Amino acid sequence: MASVTNTNKTRCKRQRCNIDIDKPEEEIGGGWIKEEHLSDKNHAPYIIRCDPQIINHTKLYEGYVDDNDYAKDSLPYRYITNWFLSTLNQHSTTRMPLPKKETGFNKLYLYGELEFNPKRVQELEEEESVTVPKRRSIKVVVTKPKFWTIDMSDSLRGIWIKSNNAWYYLKQPCTILIMAQKPSDNNNKRGNNNNNSSHNTTIVTSQANLHVQFRAHLGLLSNLYDMLGEMHKEEVRTGGKFPSYVSLHKNLTPQESYNKLCPTEDDMERNPQLNSEPFDMALLRKVPTFVRKHLKQFSKELTSKCNFLVGLSDMNRELVEAKKRGEAWALDLDVFDYLKSAEQSEKRSRRYPWGEKIHKDKATNYLNSCLEVDVPTGMDNTFNELYILAHSKPAKKNEDSTDSL
């Protein structure tokens, strides 16, 4: 945005006297302002009247299949933290998990704090034309969320919610413990988020607690995105001479990829930074359909007929049969530590709980390193075999074409 004139400075100061950022004119109790009022010059907080772009951020185009979905509607990108899902006028007594169905926001509203764009804040402070509030966020309620999606980009991986006015990147969920309403599992599976349902139960929880299971699912996907999308070290060095690992793993089942990337004791001795496992296989067995759905949007090489996605379909059939037999792990009746799974996944991918990359972590963690332990610089026979496998015809089901690895 261009610099604000002195006239704007005077007007902003006058508006600042009349409108407290914590208590805007159009609020929903406790300082919450409706999303649609952010673009209304008669009701928006003064800082947004001076610079509407202060709550908008940038998003890189990284070449993933879903990148066009964000760019085609030209909506702004916003970061929302301390968020929670609730019902209008009852946000202090209700917390609801993210609906399993992407479009299942029936009578649910998104509350949270919009983070200011730090670069824009710095520019305004240098211009000294606008007094930026000490609190660098605005409390907002999105009354019409349309759907959620999982972004697979490297820089801003995580959950995004789209409304009619913007894309919202979900960062840290609210951690405040309250007496909250939680729907029964059957009610949630039907996509019915009516908080007046007789199936609801009262619990002491927080949005962060309700979000742990989905956080673990996101961590699992993140590990798989890193594993499939990682470039070989030599590709980084030579600028494209080598294939990326999606070309290899598409011809393997998830179990085969997992087995090949679990290091031996000798591997760990030679490279202590290796992960003990590439992803949480126990969790993958519980949610193969969820993972398959999102991986189909990751790369055009992951077709419905490739071994990796076929393997996920086979895992889902095993899950269905296990449910019929009443096995505890399949019915989610076992004591599965979702929080531990989430934390380990985040450590493997070096990301925050919401999926954003930890930029201060300069280390390079090659998730496919077990395939490269004996590979020196340059293309040797070991990686030649990987290259041949990646570009060969997929093996028939139940046949192992990877002995050379």
C-alpha atoms as a printed R data frame, in Angstrom:
    type eleno elety resid chain resno       x       y       z
1   ATOM     1    CA   MET     A     1   0.000   0.000   0.000
2   ATOM     2    CA   ALA     A     2   1.188   3.526  -0.732
3   ATOM     3    CA   SER     A     3   2.096   5.793   2.127
4   ATOM     4    CA   VAL     A     4  -0.780   7.382   4.003
5   ATOM     5    CA   THR     A     5  -1.080  11.148   3.714
6   ATOM     6    CA   ASN     A     6  -1.162  13.588   6.617
7   ATOM     7    CA   THR     A     7  -4.897  14.021   6.093
8   ATOM     8    CA   ASN     A     8  -5.350  10.284   6.603
9   ATOM     9    CA   LYS     A     9  -3.211  10.467   9.694
10  ATOM    10    CA   THR     A    10  -5.497  13.050  11.247
11  ATOM    11    CA   ARG     A    11  -8.598  11.118  10.294
12  ATOM    12    CA   CYS     A    12  -7.172   7.897  11.709
13  ATOM    13    CA   LYS     A    13  -6.371   9.530  15.023
14  ATOM    14    CA   ARG     A    14  -9.905  10.905  15.222
15  ATOM    15    CA   GLN     A    15 -11.372   7.489  14.477
16  ATOM    16    CA   ARG     A    16  -9.073   5.894  16.968
17  ATOM    17    CA   CYS     A    17 -10.642   8.003  19.716
18  ATOM    18    CA   ASN     A    18 -14.107   6.754  18.775
19  ATOM    19    CA   ILE     A    19 -13.290   3.084  18.086
20  ATOM    20    CA   ASP     A    20 -11.382   0.863  20.458
21  ATOM    21    CA   ILE     A    21  -9.818  -2.071  18.639
22  ATOM    22    CA   ASP     A    22 -10.994  -4.302  21.483
23  ATOM    23    CA   LYS     A    23 -14.535  -2.912  21.310
24  ATOM    24    CA   PRO     A    24 -15.468  -2.109  17.710
25  ATOM    25    CA   GLU     A    25 -18.856  -0.602  16.996
26  ATOM    26    CA   GLU     A    26 -20.164  -3.797  15.392
27  ATOM    27    CA   GLU     A    27 -19.243  -6.629  17.734
28  ATOM    28    CA   ILE     A    28 -20.666  -9.929  18.924
29  ATOM    29    CA   GLY     A    29 -19.804  -9.575  22.575
30  ATOM    30    CA   GLY     A    30 -16.310  -9.599  24.045
31  ATOM    31    CA   GLY     A    31 -14.791  -7.592  21.206
32  ATOM    32    CA   TRP     A    32 -15.599  -9.993  18.366
33  ATOM    33    CA   ILE     A    33 -16.172  -8.294  15.040
34  ATOM    34    CA   LYS     A    34 -17.959  -9.979  12.139
35  ATOM    35    CA   GLU     A    35 -15.800 -10.831   9.143
36  ATOM    36    CA   GLU     A    36 -18.037  -8.879   6.758
37  ATOM    37    CA   HIS     A    37 -17.574  -5.717   8.819
38  ATOM    38    CA   LEU     A    38 -13.813  -5.729   8.231
39  ATOM    39    CA   SER     A    39 -14.416  -4.274   4.774
40  ATOM    40    CA   ASP     A    40 -17.059  -1.805   5.956
41  ATOM    41    CA   LYS     A    41 -15.512   1.625   6.439
42  ATOM    42    CA   ASN     A    42 -18.259   2.559   8.883
43  ATOM    43    CA   HIS     A    43 -17.625  -0.342  11.244
44  ATOM    44    CA   ALA     A    44 -14.077  -1.625  10.770
45  ATOM    45    CA   PRO     A    45 -11.367  -0.885  13.395
46  ATOM    46    CA   TYR     A    46  -9.436   2.248  12.583
47  ATOM    47    CA   ILE     A    47  -6.203   0.435  11.655
48  ATOM    48    CA   ILE     A    48  -8.007  -1.486   8.906
49  ATOM    49    CA   ARG     A    49  -9.625   1.707   7.652
50  ATOM    50    CA   CYS     A    50  -6.150   3.136   7.291
51  ATOM    51    CA   ASP     A    51  -4.619   0.013   5.775
52  ATOM    52    CA   PRO     A    52  -6.987  -2.829   4.770
53  ATOM    53    CA   GLN     A    53  -3.977  -4.963   3.771
54  ATOM    54    CA   ILE     A    54  -2.551  -5.160   7.274
55  ATOM    55    CA   ILE     A    55  -4.443  -8.418   7.955
56  ATOM    56    CA   ASN     A    56  -3.629  -9.959   4.560
57  ATOM    57    CA   HIS     A    57  -0.611 -12.147   3.841
58  ATOM    58    CA   THR     A    58   1.086 -13.689   0.811
59  ATOM    59    CA   LYS     A    59   1.037 -17.296  -0.340
60  ATOM    60    CA   LEU     A    60   3.665 -18.796  -2.609
61  ATOM    61    CA   TYR     A    61   2.781 -20.710  -5.751
62  ATOM    62    CA   GLU     A    62   4.784 -23.917  -5.351
63  ATOM    63    CA   GLY     A    63   3.477 -25.995  -8.245
64  ATOM    64    CA   TYR     A    64   1.241 -28.385  -6.318
65  ATOM    65    CA   VAL     A    65  -1.995 -29.717  -7.792
66  ATOM    66    CA   ASP     A    66  -4.163 -27.626  -5.497
67  ATOM    67    CA   ASP     A    67  -2.329 -24.302  -5.955
68  ATOM    68    CA   ASN     A    68  -4.798 -23.109  -8.589
69  ATOM    69    CA   ASP     A    69  -7.704 -23.590  -6.167
70  ATOM    70    CA   TYR     A    70  -6.337 -20.755  -4.050
71  ATOM    71    CA   ALA     A    71  -5.364 -18.405  -6.843
72  ATOM    72    CA   LYS     A    72  -8.420 -18.601  -9.092
73  ATOM    73    CA   ASP     A    73 -10.821 -16.722  -6.796
74  ATOM    74    CA   SER     A    74  -8.364 -13.914  -5.903
75  ATOM    75    CA   LEU     A    75  -9.399 -13.920  -2.235
76  ATOM    76    CA   PRO     A    76  -6.965 -12.567   0.387
77  ATOM    77    CA   TYR     A    77  -4.989 -14.907   2.646
78  ATOM    78    CA   ARG     A    78  -5.280 -14.405   6.406
79  ATOM    79    CA   TYR     A    79  -3.676 -16.092   9.411
80  ATOM    80    CA   ILE     A    80  -5.982 -16.851  12.337
81  ATOM    81    CA   THR     A    81  -4.647 -17.959  15.713
82  ATOM    82    CA   ASN     A    82  -6.194 -18.835  19.102
83  ATOM    83    CA   TRP     A    83  -9.100 -20.078  17.013
84  ATOM    84    CA   PHE     A    84 -12.069 -22.166  18.009
85  ATOM    85    CA   LEU     A    85 -15.316 -23.397  16.501
86  ATOM    86    CA   SER     A    86 -18.566 -22.532  18.225
87  ATOM    87    CA   THR     A    87 -22.086 -21.258  17.709
88  ATOM    88    CA   LEU     A    88 -23.141 -17.628  17.411
89  ATOM    89    CA   ASN     A    89 -23.809 -15.926  20.775
90  ATOM    90    CA   GLN     A    90 -22.592 -19.035  22.652
91  ATOM    91    CA   HIS     A    91 -18.871 -18.871  21.968
92  ATOM    92    CA   SER     A    92 -17.957 -18.867  25.662
93  ATOM    93    CA   THR     A    93 -19.740 -22.172  26.456
94  ATOM    94    CA   THR     A    94 -19.353 -24.258  23.295
95  ATOM    95    CA   ARG     A    95 -16.419 -25.883  21.528
96  ATOM    96    CA   MET     A    96 -16.758 -28.168  18.519
97  ATOM    97    CA   PRO     A    97 -14.127 -30.213  16.643
98  ATOM    98    CA   LEU     A    98 -13.381 -29.554  13.001
99  ATOM    99    CA   PRO     A    99 -16.131 -31.394  11.107
100 ATOM   100    CA   LYS     A   100 -15.052 -34.622   9.420
101 ATOM   101    CA   LYS     A   101 -16.880 -33.554   6.298
102 ATOM   102    CA   GLU     A   102 -15.138 -30.584   4.657
103 ATOM   103    CA   THR     A   103 -18.413 -28.725   4.113
104 ATOM   104    CA   GLY     A   104 -19.962 -29.712   7.461
105 ATOM   105    CA   PHE     A   105 -19.993 -26.233   9.057
106 ATOM   106    CA   ASN     A   106 -23.732 -26.410   9.767
107 ATOM   107    CA   LYS     A   107 -24.439 -23.668  12.355
108 ATOM   108    CA   LEU     A   108 -20.730 -23.512  13.219
109 ATOM   109    CA   TYR     A   109 -18.694 -20.310  13.261
110 ATOM   110    CA   LEU     A   110 -14.970 -19.716  13.310
111 ATOM   111    CA   TYR     A   111 -13.639 -17.431  16.044
112 ATOM   112    CA   GLY     A   112 -10.031 -16.295  16.368
113 ATOM   113    CA   GLU     A   113  -7.457 -13.523  16.167
114 ATOM   114    CA   LEU     A   114  -6.292 -12.280  12.783
115 ATOM   115    CA   GLU     A   115  -2.536 -11.747  12.812
116 ATOM   116    CA   PHE     A   116  -1.179  -8.527  11.350
117 ATOM   117    CA   ASN     A   117   1.232  -8.773   8.433
118 ATOM   118    CA   PRO     A   118   4.606  -8.044  10.109
119 ATOM   119    CA   LYS     A   119   6.107  -6.543   6.944
120 ATOM   120    CA   ARG     A   120   3.201  -4.146   6.588
121 ATOM   121    CA   VAL     A   121   3.408  -3.231  10.275
122 ATOM   122    CA   GLN     A   122   7.095  -2.406   9.847
123 ATOM   123    CA   GLU     A   123   6.338  -0.223   6.812
124 ATOM   124    CA   LEU     A   124   3.634   1.697   8.665
125 ATOM   125    CA   GLU     A   125   5.886   2.265  11.662
126 ATOM   126    CA   GLU     A   126   8.680   3.509   9.412
127 ATOM   127    CA   GLU     A   127   6.281   5.862   7.636
128 ATOM   128    CA   GLU     A   128   5.059   7.150  11.029
129 ATOM   129    CA   SER     A   129   1.749   7.970   9.366
130 ATOM   130    CA   VAL     A   130  -0.392   5.523  11.355
131 ATOM   131    CA   THR     A   131  -0.195   4.495  15.004
132 ATOM   132    CA   VAL     A   132  -0.220   0.700  14.990
133 ATOM   133    CA   PRO     A   133  -1.926  -0.832  18.072
134 ATOM   134    CA   LYS     A   134   0.298  -2.708  20.491
135 ATOM   135    CA   ARG     A   135  -1.892  -5.776  20.126
136 ATOM   136    CA   ARG     A   136  -1.013  -7.047  16.663
137 ATOM   137    CA   SER     A   137  -4.263  -8.885  15.985
138 ATOM   138    CA   ILE     A   138  -8.000  -8.365  15.607
139 ATOM   139    CA   LYS     A   139 -10.630 -10.649  17.121
140 ATOM   140    CA   VAL     A   140 -12.938 -11.822  14.365
141 ATOM   141    CA   VAL     A   141 -15.782 -14.258  13.844
142 ATOM   142    CA   VAL     A   142 -16.323 -15.894  10.458
143 ATOM   143    CA   THR     A   143 -20.053 -16.550  10.361
144 ATOM   144    CA   LYS     A   144 -20.144 -18.316   6.999
145 ATOM   145    CA   PRO     A   145 -17.241 -20.750   6.634
146 ATOM   146    CA   LYS     A   146 -17.757 -22.728   3.417
147 ATOM   147    CA   PHE     A   147 -15.286 -25.602   3.695
148 ATOM   148    CA   TRP     A   148 -11.888 -26.627   5.028
149 ATOM   149    CA   THR     A   149  -9.008 -28.109   3.057
150 ATOM   150    CA   ILE     A   150  -5.472 -29.321   3.732
151 ATOM   151    CA   ASP     A   151  -2.798 -27.392   1.887
152 ATOM   152    CA   MET     A   152   0.250 -29.463   0.975
153 ATOM   153    CA   SER     A   153   2.693 -26.652   0.166
154 ATOM   154    CA   ASP     A   154   6.085 -26.589   1.831
155 ATOM   155    CA   SER     A   155   5.843 -23.084   3.283
156 ATOM   156    CA   LEU     A   156   2.259 -22.912   4.602
157 ATOM   157    CA   ARG     A   157   1.217 -26.527   4.945
158 ATOM   158    CA   GLY     A   158  -1.834 -27.051   7.087
159 ATOM   159    CA   ILE     A   159  -5.578 -26.479   7.340
160 ATOM   160    CA   TRP     A   160  -7.208 -23.592   5.496
161 ATOM   161    CA   ILE     A   161 -10.850 -22.532   5.751
162 ATOM   162    CA   LYS     A   162 -12.525 -20.675   2.928
163 ATOM   163    CA   SER     A   163 -15.330 -18.146   3.394
164 ATOM   164    CA   ASN     A   164 -16.980 -15.823   0.899
165 ATOM   165    CA   ASN     A   165 -14.418 -13.146   1.742
166 ATOM   166    CA   ALA     A   166 -11.040 -14.803   2.385
167 ATOM   167    CA   TRP     A   167  -8.884 -17.882   2.957
168 ATOM   168    CA   TYR     A   168  -8.024 -18.468   6.632
169 ATOM   169    CA   TYR     A   169  -4.901 -20.371   7.690
170 ATOM   170    CA   LEU     A   170  -5.580 -22.122  11.018
171 ATOM   171    CA   LYS     A   171  -2.629 -21.690  13.357
172 ATOM   172    CA   GLN     A   172  -2.613 -22.316  17.134
173 ATOM   173    CA   PRO     A   173  -6.053 -23.451  18.424
174 ATOM   174    CA   CYS     A   174  -7.385 -21.945  21.639
175 ATOM   175    CA   THR     A   175  -6.026 -23.698  24.747
176 ATOM   176    CA   ILE     A   176  -8.455 -22.271  27.345
177 ATOM   177    CA   LEU     A   177 -10.323 -25.032  29.212
178 ATOM   178    CA   ILE     A   178 -14.100 -24.595  29.428
179 ATOM   179    CA   MET     A   179 -17.274 -26.601  29.937
180 ATOM   180    CA   ALA     A   180 -18.012 -27.436  26.324
181 ATOM   181    CA   GLN     A   181 -20.534 -29.326  24.262
182 ATOM   182    CA   LYS     A   182 -19.217 -32.292  22.307
183 ATOM   183    CA   PRO     A   183 -21.312 -34.266  19.820
184 ATOM   184    CA   SER     A   184 -21.415 -38.034  19.909
185 ATOM   185    CA   ASP     A   185 -19.300 -39.904  17.385
186 ATOM   186    CA   ASN     A   186 -22.350 -41.049  15.436
187 ATOM   187    CA   ASN     A   187 -23.686 -37.509  15.268
188 ATOM   188    CA   ASN     A   188 -20.366 -36.194  13.949
189 ATOM   189    CA   LYS     A   189 -20.063 -38.978  11.363
190 ATOM   190    CA   ARG     A   190 -23.367 -37.924   9.849
191 ATOM   191    CA   GLY     A   191 -21.988 -34.429   9.416
192 ATOM   192    CA   ASN     A   192 -24.676 -33.093  11.757
193 ATOM   193    CA   ASN     A   193 -23.168 -30.284  13.801
194 ATOM   194    CA   ASN     A   194 -26.406 -29.095  15.372
195 ATOM   195    CA   ASN     A   195 -25.376 -28.153  18.887
196 ATOM   196    CA   ASN     A   196 -28.933 -28.552  20.184
197 ATOM   197    CA   SER     A   197 -28.841 -32.293  19.492
198 ATOM   198    CA   SER     A   198 -29.752 -34.580  22.361
199 ATOM   199    CA   HIS     A   199 -26.665 -36.632  21.514
200 ATOM   200    CA   ASN     A   200 -24.344 -33.894  22.769
201 ATOM   201    CA   THR     A   201 -22.401 -34.366  25.997
202 ATOM   202    CA   THR     A   202 -20.810 -31.808  28.311
203 ATOM   203    CA   ILE     A   203 -17.071 -32.089  28.894
204 ATOM   204    CA   VAL     A   204 -14.223 -29.971  30.243
205 ATOM   205    CA   THR     A   205 -11.980 -29.372  27.262
206 ATOM   206    CA   SER     A   206 -10.450 -26.825  24.918
207 ATOM   207    CA   GLN     A   207 -10.305 -26.418  21.155
208 ATOM   208    CA   ALA     A   208  -6.687 -27.587  21.297
209 ATOM   209    CA   ASN     A   209  -7.744 -30.818  23.028
210 ATOM   210    CA   LEU     A   210 -10.551 -31.432  20.551
211 ATOM   211    CA   HIS     A   211  -8.085 -30.846  17.716
212 ATOM   212    CA   VAL     A   212  -5.413 -33.374  18.806
213 ATOM   213    CA   GLN     A   213  -6.706 -36.255  16.677
214 ATOM   214    CA   PHE     A   214  -6.908 -34.105  13.553
215 ATOM   215    CA   ARG     A   215  -3.482 -32.690  14.375
216 ATOM   216    CA   ALA     A   216  -2.112 -36.243  14.313
217 ATOM   217    CA   HIS     A   217  -3.784 -36.869  10.941
218 ATOM   218    CA   LEU     A   218  -2.217 -33.680   9.593
219 ATOM   219    CA   GLY     A   219   1.192 -34.764  10.896
220 ATOM   220    CA   LEU     A   220   0.866 -38.116   9.149
221 ATOM   221    CA   LEU     A   221  -0.013 -36.435   5.869
222 ATOM   222    CA   SER     A   222   2.853 -34.001   6.312
223 ATOM   223    CA   ASN     A   223   5.366 -36.854   6.712
224 ATOM   224    CA   LEU     A   224   4.009 -38.521   3.577
225 ATOM   225    CA   TYR     A   225   4.135 -35.247   1.635
226 ATOM   226    CA   ASP     A   226   7.782 -34.837   2.623
227 ATOM   227    CA   MET     A   227   8.625 -38.436   1.788
228 ATOM   228    CA   LEU     A   228   6.960 -38.356  -1.635
229 ATOM   229    CA   GLY     A   229   7.918 -34.827  -2.630
230 ATOM   230    CA   GLU     A   230  11.533 -34.860  -1.481
231 ATOM   231    CA   MET     A   231  14.174 -34.348  -4.140
232 ATOM   232    CA   HIS     A   232  17.243 -36.545  -4.148
233 ATOM   233    CA   LYS     A   233  20.320 -34.788  -2.760
234 ATOM   234    CA   GLU     A   234  21.925 -34.971  -6.185
235 ATOM   235    CA   GLU     A   235  18.902 -33.314  -7.779
236 ATOM   236    CA   VAL     A   236  19.415 -30.354  -5.458
237 ATOM   237    CA   ARG     A   237  23.102 -30.254  -6.403
238 ATOM   238    CA   THR     A   238  22.769 -30.845 -10.147
239 ATOM   239    CA   GLY     A   239  19.511 -29.026 -10.772
240 ATOM   240    CA   GLY     A   240  17.213 -31.787 -11.982
241 ATOM   241    CA   LYS     A   241  19.404 -34.692 -13.128
242 ATOM   242    CA   PHE     A   242  17.770 -37.122 -10.713
243 ATOM   243    CA   PRO     A   243  14.090 -38.068 -10.220
244 ATOM   244    CA   SER     A   244  12.153 -36.983  -7.134
245 ATOM   245    CA   TYR     A   245  11.088 -39.722  -4.791
246 ATOM   246    CA   VAL     A   246   7.405 -39.698  -5.761
247 ATOM   247    CA   SER     A   247   8.582 -41.480  -8.929
248 ATOM   248    CA   LEU     A   248   9.955 -44.252  -6.747
249 ATOM   249    CA   HIS     A   249   7.275 -44.568  -4.082
250 ATOM   250    CA   LYS     A   250   4.360 -44.589  -6.540
251 ATOM   251    CA   ASN     A   251   5.505 -48.080  -7.553
252 ATOM   252    CA   LEU     A   252   5.656 -49.313  -3.964
253 ATOM   253    CA   THR     A   253   2.888 -50.006  -1.465
254 ATOM   254    CA   PRO     A   254   2.859 -47.913   1.730
255 ATOM   255    CA   GLN     A   255   4.147 -50.921   3.672
256 ATOM   256    CA   GLU     A   256   7.018 -51.418   1.203
257 ATOM   257    CA   SER     A   257   7.980 -47.736   1.399
258 ATOM   258    CA   TYR     A   258   7.805 -47.902   5.192
259 ATOM   259    CA   ASN     A   259   9.989 -51.022   5.375
260 ATOM   260    CA   LYS     A   260  12.652 -49.573   3.076
261 ATOM   261    CA   LEU     A   261  12.866 -46.307   5.028
262 ATOM   262    CA   CYS     A   262  13.134 -47.821   8.512
263 ATOM   263    CA   PRO     A   263  16.887 -47.741   9.210
264 ATOM   264    CA   THR     A   264  18.875 -50.636  10.597
265 ATOM   265    CA   GLU     A   265  21.122 -50.269  13.633
266 ATOM   266    CA   ASP     A   266  24.110 -49.906  11.309
267 ATOM   267    CA   ASP     A   267  22.308 -47.148   9.392
268 ATOM   268    CA   MET     A   268  21.622 -45.283  12.638
269 ATOM   269    CA   GLU     A   269  25.272 -45.571  13.677
270 ATOM   270    CA   ARG     A   270  26.453 -44.071  10.396
271 ATOM   271    CA   ASN     A   271  23.798 -41.349  10.419
272 ATOM   272    CA   PRO     A   272  22.304 -40.646  13.884
273 ATOM   273    CA   GLN     A   273  19.969 -38.010  12.398
274 ATOM   274    CA   LEU     A   274  17.928 -40.638  10.560
275 ATOM   275    CA   ASN     A   275  14.322 -41.064  11.682
276 ATOM   276    CA   SER     A   276  13.519 -44.395  13.308
277 ATOM   277    CA   GLU     A   277  10.503 -44.597  10.986
278 ATOM   278    CA   PRO     A   278   9.345 -42.389   8.078
279 ATOM   279    CA   PHE     A   279   5.739 -42.047   9.288
280 ATOM   280    CA   ASP     A   280   3.307 -43.524  11.805
281 ATOM   281    CA   MET     A   281   2.217 -46.813  10.233
282 ATOM   282    CA   ALA     A   282  -0.140 -47.622  13.124
283 ATOM   283    CA   LEU     A   283  -2.061 -44.400  12.486
284 ATOM   284    CA   LEU     A   284  -2.050 -44.945   8.720
285 ATOM   285    CA   ARG     A   285  -3.809 -48.290   9.259
286 ATOM   286    CA   LYS     A   286  -6.615 -46.390  11.013
287 ATOM   287    CA   VAL     A   287  -7.153 -43.697   8.345
288 ATOM   288    CA   PRO     A   288  -6.148 -45.046   4.906
289 ATOM   289    CA   THR     A   289  -9.160 -43.532   3.106
290 ATOM   290    CA   PHE     A   290  -8.502 -40.079   4.578
291 ATOM   291    CA   VAL     A   291  -4.849 -40.244   3.485
292 ATOM   292    CA   ARG     A   292  -5.656 -41.588   0.021
293 ATOM   293    CA   LYS     A   293  -8.136 -38.788  -0.622
294 ATOM   294    CA   HIS     A   294  -5.589 -36.084   0.116
295 ATOM   295    CA   LEU     A   295  -2.611 -37.763  -1.571
296 ATOM   296    CA   LYS     A   296  -4.540 -37.867  -4.855
297 ATOM   297    CA   GLN     A   297  -4.225 -34.067  -4.888
298 ATOM   298    CA   PHE     A   298  -0.494 -34.099  -4.206
299 ATOM   299    CA   SER     A   299   1.012 -35.153  -7.524
300 ATOM   300    CA   LYS     A   300  -0.246 -36.118 -10.966
301 ATOM   301    CA   GLU     A   301   2.014 -39.161 -10.731
302 ATOM   302    CA   LEU     A   302  -0.135 -40.569  -7.915
303 ATOM   303    CA   THR     A   303  -2.934 -42.003 -10.023
304 ATOM   304    CA   SER     A   304  -5.668 -44.290  -8.704
305 ATOM   305    CA   LYS     A   305  -3.875 -47.245 -10.351
306 ATOM   306    CA   CYS     A   306  -0.421 -46.634  -8.878
307 ATOM   307    CA   ASN     A   307   0.779 -49.155  -6.301
308 ATOM   308    CA   PHE     A   308   0.896 -46.647  -3.463
309 ATOM   309    CA   LEU     A   309  -2.784 -45.629  -3.716
310 ATOM   310    CA   VAL     A   310  -3.879 -49.186  -4.508
311 ATOM   311    CA   GLY     A   311  -2.063 -50.220  -1.346
312 ATOM   312    CA   LEU     A   312  -4.075 -47.666   0.644
313 ATOM   313    CA   SER     A   313  -7.293 -49.112  -0.799
314 ATOM   314    CA   ASP     A   314  -6.163 -52.580   0.314
315 ATOM   315    CA   MET     A   315  -5.471 -51.200   3.790
316 ATOM   316    CA   ASN     A   316  -9.005 -49.816   3.919
317 ATOM   317    CA   ARG     A   317 -10.460 -53.237   3.076
318 ATOM   318    CA   GLU     A   318  -8.396 -54.720   5.900
319 ATOM   319    CA   LEU     A   319  -9.752 -52.022   8.213
320 ATOM   320    CA   VAL     A   320 -13.361 -52.803   7.262
321 ATOM   321    CA   GLU     A   321 -12.844 -56.524   7.887
322 ATOM   322    CA   ALA     A   322 -11.171 -55.816  11.218
323 ATOM   323    CA   LYS     A   323 -14.172 -53.699  12.274
324 ATOM   324    CA   LYS     A   324 -16.500 -56.574  11.420
325 ATOM   325    CA   ARG     A   325 -14.409 -58.821  13.649
326 ATOM   326    CA   GLY     A   326 -14.650 -56.233  16.425
327 ATOM   327    CA   GLU     A   327 -10.913 -55.620  16.709
328 ATOM   328    CA   ALA     A   328 -10.163 -52.779  19.107
329 ATOM   329    CA   TRP     A   329  -7.600 -50.957  16.931
330 ATOM   330    CA   ALA     A   330 -10.024 -50.793  14.009
331 ATOM   331    CA   LEU     A   331 -12.899 -49.502  16.148
332 ATOM   332    CA   ASP     A   332 -10.576 -46.921  17.737
333 ATOM   333    CA   LEU     A   333 -11.202 -48.518  21.124
334 ATOM   334    CA   ASP     A   334  -7.519 -49.080  21.796
335 ATOM   335    CA   VAL     A   335  -5.452 -46.645  23.833
336 ATOM   336    CA   PHE     A   336  -3.851 -44.838  20.905
337 ATOM   337    CA   ASP     A   337  -1.767 -41.817  21.859
338 ATOM   338    CA   TYR     A   338  -2.744 -39.258  19.201
339 ATOM   339    CA   LEU     A   339  -0.783 -36.482  20.908
340 ATOM   340    CA   LYS     A   340   2.428 -38.524  20.871
341 ATOM   341    CA   SER     A   341   1.858 -39.427  17.229
342 ATOM   342    CA   ALA     A   342   1.336 -35.763  16.344
343 ATOM   343    CA   GLU     A   343   4.451 -34.612  18.195
344 ATOM   344    CA   GLN     A   344   6.643 -37.280  16.588
345 ATOM   345    CA   SER     A   345   5.316 -36.442  13.110
346 ATOM   346    CA   GLU     A   346   6.009 -32.738  13.660
347 ATOM   347    CA   LYS     A   347   9.540 -33.557  14.815
348 ATOM   348    CA   ARG     A   348  10.156 -35.662  11.697
349 ATOM   349    CA   SER     A   349   8.978 -32.901   9.369
350 ATOM   350    CA   ARG     A   350  10.389 -30.081  11.539
351 ATOM   351    CA   ARG     A   351   7.116 -28.182  11.623
352 ATOM   352    CA   TYR     A   352   4.845 -26.416  14.077
353 ATOM   353    CA   PRO     A   353   1.693 -28.260  15.216
354 ATOM   354    CA   TRP     A   354  -0.385 -26.425  12.596
355 ATOM   355    CA   GLY     A   355   1.957 -27.445   9.745
356 ATOM   356    CA   GLU     A   356   4.050 -24.327   9.152
357 ATOM   357    CA   LYS     A   357   7.748 -24.879   8.571
358 ATOM   358    CA   ILE     A   358  10.123 -23.954  11.399
359 ATOM   359    CA   HIS     A   359  12.287 -21.505   9.476
360 ATOM   360    CA   LYS     A   360  14.869 -21.129  12.227
361 ATOM   361    CA   ASP     A   361  15.664 -24.842  11.841
362 ATOM   362    CA   LYS     A   362  18.378 -24.761   9.178
363 ATOM   363    CA   ALA     A   363  19.079 -28.502   9.281
364 ATOM   364    CA   THR     A   364  18.219 -30.587   6.235
365 ATOM   365    CA   ASN     A   365  16.415 -33.789   7.147
366 ATOM   366    CA   TYR     A   366  16.399 -36.210   4.218
367 ATOM   367    CA   LEU     A   367  13.493 -38.557   4.932
368 ATOM   368    CA   ASN     A   368  14.623 -40.958   2.218
369 ATOM   369    CA   SER     A   369  18.184 -41.149   3.544
370 ATOM   370    CA   CYS     A   370  18.005 -44.925   4.109
371 ATOM   371    CA   LEU     A   371  17.948 -45.298   0.339
372 ATOM   372    CA   GLU     A   372  21.071 -43.157   0.125
373 ATOM   373    CA   VAL     A   373  23.256 -44.313   3.001
374 ATOM   374    CA   ASP     A   374  25.737 -45.932   0.644
375 ATOM   375    CA   VAL     A   375  25.352 -43.400  -2.140
376 ATOM   376    CA   PRO     A   376  28.372 -41.069  -2.539
377 ATOM   377    CA   THR     A   377  28.250 -37.929  -4.633
378 ATOM   378    CA   GLY     A   378  27.454 -38.536  -8.279
379 ATOM   379    CA   MET     A   379  25.191 -41.163  -9.825
380 ATOM   380    CA   ASP     A   380  26.457 -44.607  -8.823
381 ATOM   381    CA   ASN     A   381  24.905 -48.012  -9.421
382 ATOM   382    CA   THR     A   382  22.712 -47.852  -6.315
383 ATOM   383    CA   PHE     A   383  20.837 -44.798  -7.469
384 ATOM   384    CA   ASN     A   384  20.845 -46.076 -11.044
385 ATOM   385    CA   GLU     A   385  18.744 -48.952  -9.721
386 ATOM   386    CA   LEU     A   386  16.396 -46.477  -8.019
387 ATOM   387    CA   TYR     A   387  16.102 -44.526 -11.240
388 ATOM   388    CA   ILE     A   388  15.319 -47.647 -13.269
389 ATOM   389    CA   LEU     A   389  12.704 -48.758 -10.742
390 ATOM   390    CA   ALA     A   390  11.078 -45.336 -10.696
391 ATOM   391    CA   HIS     A   391  10.642 -45.315 -14.460
392 ATOM   392    CA   SER     A   392   9.798 -48.975 -14.995
393 ATOM   393    CA   LYS     A   393   6.366 -50.514 -15.403
394 ATOM   394    CA   PRO     A   394   4.675 -51.053 -12.002
395 ATOM   395    CA   ALA     A   395   4.800 -54.622 -10.748
396 ATOM   396    CA   LYS     A   396   1.670 -56.692 -10.640
397 ATOM   397    CA   LYS     A   397  -0.135 -57.012  -7.337
398 ATOM   398    CA   ASN     A   398   1.583 -59.238  -4.750
399 ATOM   399    CA   GLU     A   399   4.800 -59.270  -6.777
400 ATOM   400    CA   ASP     A   400   7.955 -57.765  -5.348
401 ATOM   401    CA   SER     A   401   9.926 -55.888  -8.012
402 ATOM   402    CA   THR     A   402  12.177 -54.073  -5.536
403 ATOM   403    CA   ASP     A   403  14.681 -56.771  -4.547
404 ATOM   404    CA   SER     A   404  17.457 -54.745  -6.147
405 ATOM   405    CA   LEU     A   405  16.983 -52.079  -3.506
